[in-house]
């Protein structure tokens, strides 16, 4: 489990196709603290550390993950939001994030509000995945509060700290991002669907 509080930005250093999978070599500030079999969220996608080589570690994304996320677009030099799994004795500072991406969205617009940024994302209209104003959403692994919500779009406000310490600073209009909707909202939606 994760919280959506990004620990650092990793840099993709190698991309290797292995059948329908892709093996990524990633460098980050805490690479040497990792261990094999550890879970790390990459742009919100939980991947298992498979190999360690100095300040680099390797993870593999399978076909299902590549089809559901933006990982298939990574190349050498791509910047990735990283978070290690939550410790049992740690603070819960974001919201419950599983590392299971539900869908992708497209950056529709970025508005500089002279002290913050308003990002609007468009996504497929789905009855099973919704946002609500003031609710939580995980975008590229970042726990955020929804400030505007529609059937096929939503917006979030980004503070300077988040802008400077995540890959939001490199996002452009038209870029795809990973979404994980609030797990509590998903359970409630399923509950009421089953109730009829």
N, C-alpha and C positions, 0 to 999 in steps of 0.2 A: 504494500500500500504506500501511496505517496500523498503529498499535501499540496503540490502545485507551487511550492516555493523553490525557485531555481537556485541551485548551488553554484553554477558556473556555466560558462559557454565553452563547449568543446569544438575542436576543429577536425573535420574529416580529413584524414591523411592518405587513405587508400580505399578503393572500391573494387571488389572482385566478385564477378558473377560466378556462382557455383550451382549449375543447373537452374532451377527456378528461384533459388535463394541469392541473396547478396551478402557478402562478408564485408564489414566496414572496419577499418582501423581508425581509431579516434584518439586524439591527444587532448588532455585537459589538465588543469592544475592539481587535481587529486588522483590522477591515474595510478600513481605509485601506492596509494592507500587502498586500492581496489583488490579484490581477490576473485579467483575463478569461481563461477557459479553465483556471483552476486547480481542482484537486480538493479538496473539503472534505467530511469526514464529518459528517453531521447526524444525531444519535441513531444513529450507526453506518451511515448510508446515504451512500454516495459520490455527491455531486452536483457538477456543474460550474458554476463562477461564470460567469454570462452577461452581467451588467451591473453597473457600479459607479456609485454616486451618493453621494459624500461618505462618511458613516459607514454607509451601507447598501449591501448587495449583493443581487443577485437570482439565484435558482436555479429550475430547473423540474423538477418530479417528474412522470414519465409514468405512465400507467395501471398498468403492471406494478409499478412501485415503490409506488404508492399502495395497490394490492391486497395487497402482501406486507409492508407496514410500517405504522407508526402515523402516518405523515405526513399522511394524509387527515384526521386529527382535529385538526391544528394550527389555531389561530385567532390573531387579533391578541393579542399578549401572551404567547403560549406560550414557554416556556423550552426551549432546545435545546442538547444537548451538542455541542461543535464540536472538530474536530481537523483540522489541515492534513495533507496527505500527508507521509510520512516522507522526510526528506532522506537522501541516500546516506551522508553523513558524520555522521549523528546517532546518538544512543544508542538502543538497542533495549530499551526499559524495560517494555513490556507483553508482548504476544504478536502473532503474525502475524494481522492483521485486514485483510480485503480491502475492506470497505465494501459487501459484498453480503449483505444481510439474508436469512436463510434462512426465518424464521418470526417470529411474534409469540407472546408469552406474557402471562399476566395476573398481576398482583401478587395473590398469595393471602393473604399476611400480612406484617406488618412488626413485628418484636419489638425493642423498645429494651432493650439488654443493658447499660445504664449504662456507656458507654464505646465501644460499637459498636452496630450494628444488624444484625439477621438478617432478610434479605428472602427469602421463599419465593415462587417463581413456578410456576404451573401451565401446561402446554402440551399440545398434541395428542400422543398416543402415536404415535411413528413409528420404524420400524426403521432408517431412513437417517440420523436425526439424534439423537445421544445425548450425554449428559453423563457424566463420570466424576468420582468424588471426587478432589479435588486437581488436577483438570484445569482447562483454561482455557475461559472462555465470555465472549462480548462481549454486554453488555446495555445497550441505548441508547448504544452506542458506547464503553462503559467496559470495559476489560480486567479481568476478575475471576477469582478462584479458586473453584471449586465446593467447598462444604463438606459438602453433602448431595445425593445424587442418587437419583432414582427413574425409572421408565419415563415418567411424565407430569408430573414436577415436579423442581425442584432448588432449592437455597438457596445464598446467598452472604453473607459477612460484610462489612459496610461500615464502614471506619474513619472517624473524624471528618473527616479531610482530604477524602476522597472525598465524604462526605455534604455538606460545605460547598461544594465546588467543582464539583459536577455537579447535574443536575436530579433526583437521587435524593431530595433534600430536599423536593421537591414531589410525589413519587409518593404515591398513596393506594391502599388495597386496591381491587381491581377495575380499576385502570388497565392499559392494554396497553403493553407494552414490545417493542422490537425485539431479536431474537436473531440472532447470527451464531455458529454452532458452530465449534469448533476445526478449522481446515483440515487439520491433520495427522491428526486423528481421522477426518475425512471421507474422506481419501485412503486411510487404512488400512482403513476399513470397505469402501470400493469395491474395494480390492485383494483382500480376503478373500472378498467376494461373487463376484468374477470367478474366483477360485481354486476356488470351489464348496465 
